[in-house]
Amino acid sequence: MRIGIYDPYLNTLGGGEKYMLTVAESYSSNHEVSIFWDDANLKKKIETKFGLSMKGIKFVPDIFSKKVSLLKRFETTSKYDLIVYLSDGSIPLIFSKKVFLHFQYPVEWTHGNHFLTHVKLGRIQKVICNSSYTKKFIDKKFALSSTVIYPPVDTEYFLTQEKKENLILTVGRYSALPNGSDFKKLMTLMETFKKMVDKGLSGWRFIIVTSYLPAEAKNVEHMKESIKKYPITIYENVDQQALADHYKHSKIYWHASGFGEDLRVFPERAEHFGISTVEAMSAGCVPIVINAGGQKEIVTEGINGFLWETIDGLISKTELLVKDNVAYYKLSKMCIDTAQKFSKERFTAEWYHLIE
């Protein structure tokens, strides 16, 4: 089959991009795969950051650009057997034999009942969501029944026998929100750790692994200024091996996307799934994550980690693991077992099942 992949956010190289690029890698073993993107130099960055093989995958002109005419799009897409399209909230008009539409988050701002929207949906064979959380909103918005395929995690890659250190870790791309905060709530977690240190926590360090676009560099610099005199380190734009090392040495994983947000109005501001949470768990790192979004599909309270709703709850559950090694190691083992449910092999098999 001739297969095309489109992700409008490809240059951000976030979790959604890892998802789509793994689809591309999976299909490329037996099919001709192209990625619609104008900058072929991105290929090397993809391999370095995600550890994915782009061998044999072509980068072809972005025919979904607003600069491309509908006629040109028709001529190009009609030559493909399948196009997998990551939606930014819009529904594309594509003329390939099959179209799979993927949603990474709720798109409550769109008009799901518009006549043209339903005409476009009529050309789409499968709608795939990355979590049950996303599915709930997408199905209601567009009056359809989507399929959930959880994101892929190379669980074997993060397994470790290395000794754990007294490290708390969070991983996430810095992305500013209109209300002045950031999507991953990195600032919130940083201030929480500083509060714990001020109240007597010692012998522990907090590590923030992040990436960002040039427009957000000033915000990250502000974060760096605010951590002076505290045992906090910010690592920027690390590769897959360096990220794995952080997971392997850390004991606790924090996540806070959605904290302080009105998720009834802005459900997209919660974590839509939580790839980094599963990556951390596969390395035996115990998650203490917010009780919102897709995190609840990964973490079961007291079984393989903890869920929190207030900063005091985050602190108290962290202190429990800081003080109780027996509880930590019991949860750590369950984390590794849970992570296997989200393996890359499972992901590949489910995507291949769609085209059988």
C-alpha positions as semicolon CSV with decimal commas, in nm:
position;residue;x (nm);y (nm);z (nm)
1;M;0,000;0,000;0,000
2;R;0,098;0,362;-0,053
3;I;0,044;0,538;0,280
4;G;0,069;0,908;0,368
5;I;0,101;1,056;0,719
6;Y;0,016;1,414;0,816
7;D;0,074;1,588;1,150
8;P;0,033;1,969;1,153
9;Y;0,250;1,998;1,466
10;L;0,536;1,779;1,348
11;N;0,809;2,033;1,422
12;T;0,717;2,043;1,792
13;L;0,819;1,677;1,833
14;G;0,586;1,621;2,128
15;G;0,394;1,313;2,241
16;G;0,141;1,337;1,958
17;E;0,423;1,347;1,708
18;K;0,583;1,039;1,858
19;Y;0,246;0,866;1,818
20;M;0,212;0,956;1,448
21;L;0,575;0,885;1,366
22;T;0,548;0,542;1,527
23;V;0,251;0,474;1,300
24;A;0,476;0,572;1,009
25;E;0,760;0,350;1,129
26;S;0,525;0,056;1,188
27;Y;0,367;0,072;0,843
28;S;0,700;0,130;0,665
29;S;0,814;-0,229;0,728
30;N;0,569;-0,357;0,463
31;H;0,437;-0,050;0,284
32;E;0,554;0,264;0,104
33;V;0,520;0,546;0,357
34;S;0,545;0,922;0,303
35;I;0,524;1,208;0,552
36;F;0,374;1,534;0,428
37;W;0,628;1,790;0,555
38;D;0,841;2,043;0,372
39;D;1,155;2,016;0,587
40;A;1,327;1,682;0,529
41;N;1,603;1,786;0,774
42;L;1,356;1,708;1,053
43;K;1,415;1,337;0,990
44;K;1,745;1,328;1,180
45;K;1,597;1,515;1,477
46;I;1,315;1,260;1,490
47;E;1,555;0,967;1,503
48;T;1,768;1,134;1,771
49;K;1,485;1,242;1,999
50;F;1,250;0,945;1,968
51;G;1,483;0,662;1,874
52;L;1,259;0,580;1,577
53;S;1,384;0,462;1,241
54;M;1,289;0,683;0,948
55;K;1,472;0,456;0,703
56;G;1,276;0,421;0,380
57;I;1,023;0,685;0,482
58;K;0,997;0,976;0,237
59;F;0,939;1,339;0,327
60;V;0,720;1,488;0,055
61;P;0,574;1,839;0,004
62;D;0,302;1,939;0,250
63;I;-0,008;1,928;0,033
64;F;-0,224;2,030;0,331
65;S;-0,067;2,375;0,342
66;K;-0,309;2,664;0,283
67;K;-0,087;2,759;-0,011
68;V;-0,185;2,440;-0,197
69;S;-0,498;2,445;-0,411
70;L;-0,784;2,200;-0,363
71;L;-0,721;2,067;-0,715
72;K;-0,356;1,994;-0,633
73;R;-0,460;1,826;-0,308
74;F;-0,712;1,615;-0,500
75;E;-0,450;1,508;-0,755
76;T;-0,194;1,419;-0,488
77;T;-0,409;1,248;-0,224
78;S;-0,599;1,040;-0,482
79;K;-0,274;0,855;-0,555
80;Y;-0,260;0,715;-0,200
81;D;-0,426;0,399;-0,070
82;L;-0,442;0,539;0,284
83;I;-0,376;0,873;0,453
84;V;-0,354;0,900;0,832
85;Y;-0,431;1,257;0,937
86;L;-0,383;1,409;1,283
87;S;-0,662;1,661;1,334
88;D;-0,601;2,005;1,482
89;G;-0,978;2,031;1,527
90;S;-1,056;2,051;1,157
91;I;-1,190;1,772;0,938
92;P;-0,987;1,739;0,617
93;L;-1,116;1,683;0,266
94;I;-0,896;1,398;0,140
95;F;-0,937;1,185;-0,172
96;S;-0,726;0,877;-0,098
97;K;-0,895;0,535;-0,109
98;K;-0,903;0,528;0,272
99;V;-0,868;0,797;0,537
100;F;-0,795;0,744;0,907
101;L;-0,854;1,052;1,123
102;H;-0,669;1,072;1,453
103;F;-0,751;1,291;1,754
104;Q;-0,504;1,355;2,035
105;Y;-0,732;1,576;2,245
106;P;-1,088;1,711;2,277
107;V;-1,179;1,982;2,024
108;E;-1,471;2,151;2,195
109;W;-1,429;2,474;1,995
110;T;-1,529;2,310;1,666
111;H;-1,877;2,291;1,513
112;G;-1,946;1,919;1,503
113;N;-2,297;1,947;1,358
114;H;-2,205;2,157;1,055
115;F;-2,333;2,005;0,728
116;L;-1,992;2,025;0,557
117;T;-1,830;1,854;0,856
118;H;-2,056;1,551;0,811
119;V;-1,988;1,546;0,437
120;K;-1,613;1,529;0,509
121;L;-1,662;1,266;0,780
122;G;-1,843;1,056;0,521
123;R;-1,510;1,006;0,343
124;I;-1,335;0,885;0,659
125;Q;-1,324;0,511;0,732
126;K;-1,181;0,518;1,085
127;V;-1,160;0,774;1,364
128;I;-0,894;0,685;1,621
129;C;-0,840;0,847;1,961
130;N;-0,541;0,817;2,194
131;S;-0,746;0,755;2,509
132;S;-1,095;0,695;2,641
133;Y;-1,080;1,050;2,779
134;T;-1,036;1,194;2,429
135;K;-1,290;0,950;2,283
136;K;-1,564;1,065;2,521
137;F;-1,550;1,420;2,384
138;I;-1,486;1,333;2,018
139;D;-1,774;1,085;1,997
140;K;-2,017;1,335;2,148
141;K;-1,892;1,627;1,938
142;F;-1,919;1,446;1,602
143;A;-2,190;1,188;1,682
144;L;-1,971;0,889;1,598
145;S;-1,803;0,589;1,762
146;S;-1,425;0,615;1,752
147;T;-1,162;0,351;1,826
148;V;-0,912;0,392;2,109
149;I;-0,551;0,296;2,041
150;Y;-0,330;0,396;2,330
151;P;0,007;0,557;2,249
152;P;0,317;0,337;2,213
153;V;0,584;0,308;2,479
154;D;0,906;0,118;2,420
155;T;0,877;-0,040;2,763
156;E;1,177;-0,269;2,720
157;Y;1,400;0,030;2,643
158;F;1,331;0,190;2,982
159;L;1,368;-0,124;3,196
160;T;1,659;-0,093;3,436
161;Q;1,860;-0,272;3,700
162;E;2,036;0,048;3,799
163;K;2,016;0,182;4,153
164;K;1,750;0,443;4,209
165;E;1,842;0,783;4,350
166;N;1,637;1,029;4,556
167;L;1,507;1,205;4,248
168;I;1,163;1,339;4,158
169;L;1,117;1,380;3,783
170;T;0,874;1,552;3,550
171;V;0,892;1,547;3,169
172;G;0,703;1,770;2,928
173;R;0,731;2,028;2,653
174;Y;0,692;2,384;2,775
175;S;0,379;2,527;2,615
176;A;0,230;2,855;2,738
177;L;-0,146;2,885;2,788
178;P;-0,351;3,203;2,731
179;N;-0,411;3,235;3,106
180;G;-0,039;3,282;3,174
181;S;0,035;2,932;3,303
182;D;0,182;2,644;3,105
183;F;0,015;2,324;2,985
184;K;0,236;2,081;3,178
185;K;0,225;2,305;3,488
186;L;0,604;2,292;3,518
187;M;0,606;2,614;3,720
188;T;0,346;2,475;3,959
189;L;0,549;2,160;4,023
190;M;0,867;2,361;4,064
191;E;0,705;2,584;4,327
192;T;0,565;2,277;4,504
193;F;0,910;2,121;4,534
194;K;1,055;2,450;4,660
195;K;0,779;2,457;4,923
196;M;0,872;2,106;5,035
197;V;1,240;2,202;5,063
198;D;1,150;2,514;5,262
199;K;0,956;2,291;5,502
200;G;1,251;2,058;5,559
201;L;1,280;1,809;5,271
202;S;1,648;1,726;5,228
203;G;1,853;1,477;5,030
204;W;1,615;1,490;4,731
205;R;1,646;1,663;4,394
206;F;1,383;1,767;4,140
207;I;1,455;1,724;3,770
208;I;1,259;1,894;3,491
209;V;1,313;1,759;3,138
210;T;1,160;1,990;2,882
211;S;1,170;2,116;2,525
212;Y;1,023;2,428;2,372
213;L;0,990;2,639;2,060
214;P;1,203;2,955;2,021
215;A;0,907;3,180;2,107
216;E;0,894;3,025;2,457
217;A;1,266;3,054;2,539
218;K;1,213;3,356;2,767
219;N;0,966;3,165;2,982
220;V;1,212;2,880;3,028
221;E;1,486;3,129;3,117
222;H;1,255;3,273;3,382
223;M;1,214;2,923;3,527
224;K;1,591;2,883;3,544
225;E;1,626;3,211;3,732
226;S;1,370;3,105;3,990
227;I;1,540;2,776;4,089
228;K;1,863;2,922;4,217
229;K;1,958;2,797;4,567
230;Y;1,727;2,496;4,527
231;P;1,823;2,136;4,430
232;I;1,638;2,165;4,098
233;T;1,785;2,102;3,754
234;I;1,628;2,180;3,416
235;Y;1,740;1,974;3,117
236;E;1,649;2,099;2,771
237;N;1,592;1,914;2,443
238;V;1,750;1,586;2,556
239;D;1,775;1,283;2,329
240;Q;1,610;0,945;2,392
241;Q;1,909;0,797;2,573
242;A;1,943;1,089;2,813
243;L;1,569;1,080;2,884
244;A;1,589;0,708;2,957
245;D;1,873;0,771;3,203
246;H;1,658;1,018;3,395
247;Y;1,373;0,769;3,418
248;K;1,604;0,489;3,526
249;H;1,759;0,686;3,813
250;S;1,444;0,861;3,942
251;K;1,217;0,722;4,212
252;I;0,909;0,943;4,175
253;Y;0,734;1,090;3,871
254;W;0,516;1,403;3,899
255;H;0,255;1,525;3,651
256;A;0,012;1,816;3,682
257;S;-0,152;1,902;3,347
258;G;-0,502;2,031;3,412
259;F;-0,438;2,158;3,765
260;G;-0,626;2,481;3,832
261;E;-0,809;2,465;3,499
262;D;-1,183;2,451;3,436
263;L;-1,180;2,120;3,251
264;R;-1,553;2,137;3,182
265;V;-1,487;2,438;2,959
266;F;-1,133;2,347;2,847
267;P;-1,106;1,966;2,861
268;E;-0,807;1,982;2,625
269;R;-0,600;2,132;2,907
270;A;-0,589;1,801;3,094
271;E;-0,333;1,542;2,989
272;H;-0,501;1,356;2,705
273;F;-0,319;1,031;2,788
274;G;0,026;1,045;2,950
275;I;0,307;0,884;2,750
276;S;0,574;1,016;2,986
277;T;0,388;0,866;3,282
278;V;0,400;0,520;3,124
279;E;0,766;0,565;3,024
280;A;0,849;0,651;3,383
281;M;0,652;0,353;3,516
282;S;0,828;0,115;3,278
283;A;1,152;0,219;3,452
284;G;1,002;0,152;3,795
285;C;0,946;0,521;3,867
286;V;0,631;0,560;4,082
287;P;0,381;0,817;3,944
288;I;0,209;1,075;4,161
289;V;-0,010;1,241;3,900
290;I;-0,315;1,463;3,889
291;N;-0,653;1,291;3,902
292;A;-0,764;1,419;3,562
293;G;-0,770;1,335;3,192
294;G;-0,604;1,020;3,063
295;Q;-0,386;0,977;3,372
296;K;-0,676;0,795;3,540
297;E;-0,658;0,529;3,266
298;I;-0,297;0,453;3,361
299;V;-0,268;0,497;3,739
300;T;-0,478;0,310;3,996
301;E;-0,469;0,473;4,336
302;G;-0,248;0,287;4,582
303;I;-0,185;0,000;4,340
304;N;0,069;0,137;4,092
305;G;0,097;0,498;4,205
306;F;-0,112;0,784;4,341
307;L;-0,361;1,040;4,209
308;W;-0,388;1,388;4,359
309;E;-0,626;1,683;4,332
310;T;-0,469;1,948;4,557
311;I;-0,111;2,062;4,614
312;D;-0,138;1,942;4,974
313;G;-0,241;1,601;4,839
314;L;0,058;1,595;4,604
315;I;0,292;1,681;4,892
316;S;0,145;1,429;5,139
317;K;0,159;1,140;4,890
318;T;0,513;1,231;4,793
319;E;0,616;1,241;5,159
320;L;0,469;0,892;5,205
321;L;0,705;0,748;4,943
322;V;0,998;0,956;5,068
323;K;0,959;0,801;5,414
324;D;0,846;0,445;5,330
325;N;1,086;0,241;5,115
326;V;0,878;-0,075;5,148
327;A;0,572;0,099;4,999
328;Y;0,789;0,251;4,728
329;Y;0,937;-0,078;4,606
330;K;0,599;-0,253;4,613
331;L;0,445;0,017;4,394
332;S;0,753;0,030;4,172
333;K;0,716;-0,338;4,080
334;M;0,347;-0,288;3,994
335;C;0,442;0,010;3,775
336;I;0,666;-0,207;3,559
337;D;0,392;-0,468;3,520
338;T;0,128;-0,206;3,430
339;A;0,348;-0,039;3,168
340;Q;0,355;-0,356;2,957
341;K;-0,009;-0,295;2,860
342;F;0,105;0,005;2,659
343;S;0,394;-0,155;2,471
344;K;0,504;-0,056;2,122
345;E;0,434;-0,412;2,002
346;R;0,071;-0,383;2,112
347;F;0,042;-0,045;1,936
348;T;0,183;-0,178;1,608
349;A;-0,047;-0,480;1,613
350;E;-0,357;-0,264;1,670
351;W;-0,271;-0,024;1,387
352;Y;-0,202;-0,313;1,151
353;H;-0,537;-0,465;1,243
354;L;-0,706;-0,153;1,100
355;I;-0,577;-0,223;0,749
356;E;-0,617;-0,601;0,743
